[in-house]
Amino acid sequence: MKKFIKIISLFLFVIFVTVSCETDNNDVEQEIATQAIPDNIIKKLKKAGFYTEYGLSKYKNGYIVETDIFLTEAQIDELLTGIQPETGTINSKQYRTNRLVSINGASRTLNVFFDPGFNQFMQSSFDAALQRYNNLDLKLRFKRTNNRNNNDIQILLGNFSDPKILGKAGFPSRGNPKKEITLSRSHFNTGTNRSDATTVIAHEIGHAIGFRHTDFRNRAFSCGGSPEDEGSTSIGANYIPGTPSGPDANSWMLACSSGRNRSFTDGDQAALIAIYGNSTVDPTATLNRTTGEFRAKPGAQIKLTYSGNFITFCAPQGESLSIGIIGVKPTNIYDYISWSPNPSYANIRNSGSLVFRMPASGIVKVDASLTTVGCSVASITLNENQRINLGNRNGGNFRFP
């Protein structure tokens, strides 16, 4: 069974200066001159769904794609074959990749090394970027480490042949964040202290833990020029329910930088909480089963889980479970799981989960429906203790409330 979710874009920043993403070679001092890109690499990238008309350059043992993503040829081949060994346990979706950082247990702390070659202003900007994440009380925590050889993420100084590139990072692999992030020496270690330094650092970390550009469907939103769609590619660009479906003008994940310092927007916070939120059970929470009104403490991070057991011989035309959480900021949450007929399976199960923050009013409305004429069943759980059952074997209720 497939889970169908709307695909849109995620985020970076603006001023016609772009940020880039990743490298696997520790020799970050070496500057690579512009080189011709082999035709076979261009063909592979196009087949994988990447834009190659510009923003493509050779860098060390791989290629910077769309001015922001670093891939080795082996990684490009992996995308083409669909080999994406993931061990992440989070099943949620502003825009994220198919690859997330796994959290086995209540939380996970990522040790992040910041090159001591950066000046004091950049050191302070780095601490501010980590604090920006930690202030959200996520399950994923970030901690500075001075150990260059033993860390989860290392942010290093580097040189790029393209003067527009501010930095580069990659996406998670096998449940771990992208190891190396490189920031441009010419932009971030000069006598000029850039106002966007904290935002750029936070942005590249965002890629390393699985987020895509907010405006990936049209990079011109933040970069200017002609409209350009980065494409979903095999890495994925999955819309995160409860976040703006279009570009967010001040998001930390816009493709180009405006040169300004930008804190997380409401949409940014909603995206991070949905994927890595540290939910807590509110013992005072209540669910009115007549009106669908759910009440909990303002600001509480509530976990929403949903699942369906779709039985093929009961409904051969296919079925779906739709969920709505109305009143959440910055926008309501809508998500669904669906099933299409498959003669190979009698029963098909699917599930999902996300975390959302209660608004200042402490009130949201829950709406759910199961489209079925058969004996399939579904359930939704809020706050780990408020359960909604739907389907023929659950009293014949196909809508809530």
N, C-alpha and C positions, 0 to 999 in steps of 0.2 A: 504494500500500500504506500502510496506516495503522500507526502504532506505538501500541499500547495500553498505557498505564501507569496504575497505580492513582493515583487522585486523592484527596488528603486535605488537610492544612492546613499552614501555615508559622508565622511567629511575630511577637511584640511584647512587652507587659508589663502589670502589675496594680495596683490600689488604687482602682479605680472612677474613675480619671483617665485619659483616653485620649489617644493620640498620633495626629497627623494628618499628611497627606502632600502638599504641593506648591503652587506658584503660579507664574504666568508674568509677574506684574507686579512691577517693582522697588520700587514704593512700599509697602514693608512697614510703614510707620508708620501707615497708615490703618486705622482700626478700622471694620469694616462691621457695621452694626446688623442684627439678625435680620430677614429679609425673607421674604415668602411665596414658595414655590417654584412656578413655573408647572406646571400639570398636564401639559403636553407633556414637560417635563423628567422629571417623576416617571415617566411612562409609558415614556419611553426608558430610564431607569435600570432599571426593573423588567424590561423586555424584555432588557436587557443582563445581567440576573442579579443586580443589586445589591439589598440590603435597604434599604427606604426608610421604614420605620415610625418610626424615630428615627435620630439621628446624621447628618441631612441638613441642610445650611445653605448659604446663599449666601455666597460669599467672593470679593471682587474680580471678576475676569472669568470666574468659574466656580463650582463647587459642591464643598463638602467632603461626601464620601459615606462612610457607615459610620464617621463621626467620625475618619477616618484617611486618606482618599484624596482628592486634589484632581483634578478633571477639568473641562476647559472643555467647552462644548457641542459644539465641533468634535471633541474627543476622544471624547465619548460617541457621536456620530454615526459616528466611525471604527470604534468597537467594534461598532456595529450592522451596519455593512456588511461587517465582517470584514476591513477593510483594515488589515493589520498588517505594514508593510514592514520586515522584519528582515534585518540583515546579520550577525548573530552567528554565530560559527563553532563554538560549544560545543554539543555535542549530548548533554547530560546532564540529569538531573533533580534535602531535607526538604520545604518546599513552595516552589516557584518559579513565576514567571509564564512565559508564552510568550516574554517579552521579556528578553533578557540583554545584557550589555555585551560587545561583540565584542573579541577579542584577535587582532590580526594580527601574528604573530611570537611570540617567546619570552615576552614579557610586555607589560603596558601600565600606565603610571603615570597615575593620576588626580590632577590638581592641585585641591585643595579649599581654598576661601576661607572663612574664619570671620570674621564681622562683628566689627570692632574695638570695637564698642559693647558687646560682652559683657564682663563683669568678669573679673578675673584667675582666679578659681576656674573659670569656664566655659572660659577659654582653656586652662587645664591639663586640664580634662575633655575638651576637644576633642582635644588631643594624645594623651591616653590612649586615646581611641576609635580614632584612626588607628593607634596602636601595637598595639592589640588585633587589628586586621586584619593588620597587617604581620608580627606574630609568627607567623602561620600559614604564612608563606613562600608566598603565593599568586602566581599569574601576574598578578593584579590588585593593584597597589601603590597606596598612598595617600600623598600628600605635601602638606604645608601650603604655601599660596601667599598672599602679601599683595596679589596683583593681583586687584582686584575685577572688572576688565573682561575678563580673559583667564584663564578657569579652566574646569574640567569640572563641578564642583559648587560651589555657594555656599550657605553656611548663614547665614541672616539673622535678625535680630530682627523680631518681628511681634506684632500684637495680634489676638485672636479674640473674637468676640462670645460664643462658648460657653466658659465658664470651665473646662470639663472638658478642653479640648484642650491638650495639651502641645506638639504640633508637627505638622507635615504634610510630606509628600513625595510624589513620584510614581514612576512606573515607567520603565524605559529605553525609548528610542525610536530606531529606526534604528541600533542597535548602540551607542548612547551612553547614559550614565547620565542620570537626571533631573537637570536643571540646578539647580533651586532647592529648597532645604529651608528651612522657616521654623520657628523655635522661639518659644514663647510668652514675651513679655517679662514678664508677670505671674508666671510660674512660674520662669523661669530667669535673671532679671537683677534680683533683689531682694536684700535683705540676708540672705536665707536661702539657704544653699548646699545644694541638694538632693543626696541621696546617689545618686539614680538618673541624674544628669546625663550621665555617660559612657555609660550603657546607652541612654538616650533618643537621644543623638547617633548611637551605633552602630546603633540600631534604624532611624532614619530613613535613614541611609546604606544599610542593608540593603534598604529599599524601592527606593531610587534605583538599586541594581544588580540588582534583579529578584526579591527575595524577598517572599513573602506572610506573613501571620500564621500562626504555628504552630497556633493554635487557631481557624482561620477557619471550621471546621465548627461550632464552638460557642464563640462569644465569651464566654459566661457562665463558661467555665473560668477566665479571668483577670479579667473585668469584673464578674462577679456578675450577678444578675437572671435573667430568663428565657432559656432556650436560644435562640441566634440563629445561623443559618448565613449567612455572608457571601456564599456562592455562588461558583462557579468563575468566572463571567462569561467574556466573550471574551478577557480578559487571561490567563486560565488560572490553575490552581492544581495544579501537577503534583508528585506525590510524588517525593521524591529517594530512590532505593534506598540502604539502609544507614543510614537515620535512623529514629527512632521514628515509627511510623505514627499515633500519637495525640498529644495535646498534651504538650509537654515543660514540666514545672512551673517550670523556671528559664530557659527559652529567652529569648534576646535579642529574639525576634520575636513574643512574646505580644502580644495586642491591647491590653492595658492594663498599666499600670505598678504594681508593688507598692510603689514608693517606695524600693526597695533597689537597690544596685549589683550587677549580675549579669554575671559573666564568661561567655564562651562555654561552653556545656555540651558534652559529648562529641557530642551530636546536632547542635548548631550547627556545631562544627568539621567534623564529617563532611559536613554539607551544603555548607559553603563550599569544602571541599577537593574534593568531588565535582564542583562546578560550575566553580570557578576554581583548582583545585589545580595546583601547580607540580610535575608528576611528574618524577622523575629515574630513569634506568636504573641498576639495581643489578647490576653485572657478576657478583656472587656468587650471584644468585638461581637457584634450581633448581625444576623441575617434575617430580614423580614421576608418570609416565604410567600406573602401575599402581594407585596409591592416590589420585591426584588431589591430593597434598600439594604445596603451593607454599611454598617457603622464601625469605625475603629479610630484609634487615636490619630489626630492630625500628624502627618509626617512619618507615620509607621510604614515600614517597608513590608508589604504583604505579598506572600507567595501565592501564585495562581497555578494550579496544575489541572490538566484535563486529559481524558483518555476515552477511547471508543473501542468497542468490540463489535466489529461489523461482520455479519453472518451472511454469506453469499446466497445461499438457497432461499433466504427470506426476502431479499431485496436485490434481485439480479441487475437492476438498473443503476445501482450505486447509491451511496449515501454520504452525508456530511454532517459534522457537528460545528455549529457557529457559536462564538462567544463574544459578548460585548461588555466592557466595563465603562460606564458612562460617568463623566465627571472628573476624570483623571487629567492632570495637566502634564504637558502642554496640549495634548489632544487625546480623545477617547481611544481606548484599546479595542481593536477588532481583530479577531484571529479565527482560524478554522482549520479543521483537519477533514480530509475527505477520502473516499474510497471509490475506486472504479472496478468493474467486474474483472475477475481473474479466475479462470476455471481451474487453476492449479491449487487454489486455496479455498477451504471451506470457511475458515474463520480468519479474519485479519484484524490485528490490534495496532493501534497507533496512539501516541500520546505527545504531550508537549508541556512546557512550563515556562513561566517568566515571573519577574518580581516587579511590583509597581509601588509608588509612594502615595499614601493617602493625601488628599488635598487638605487645605486649611479648615474646610468645613467638617472634615471627618466623615463625610458621607459620599458614597458612590452608588450607582445602580447597576445591578447585574442583569444581563439579558442573555438567554441561551436557547438554542433550538436544535433539534435533531430531525433531519429530513429523512423519514423512513415510513414504509408501510409494512415493514417486516418485524423481525424479532431482535434487531440489533439494540445494543445498550450503550450508554455513555455516562460519564460522570465528570463533575467539575468540583474542585475543592479549593476553598479560600481559607487562608489563615491556618491551614493544616487541620482545622476542626469543623469547618462549615461545608458540608457536602451536598451537592445537588445531583440527583440521579434522573436520567431521562431514558425513555424507551418502553416498549411493550412489557418487558419483564420488570419494569419499575413503576407499575401502576398505570401504564398507558399514557404517561405524561411526556409530550414531545416538545413542550415549550416551558421556559421558566422566565418570569413568574407566570 
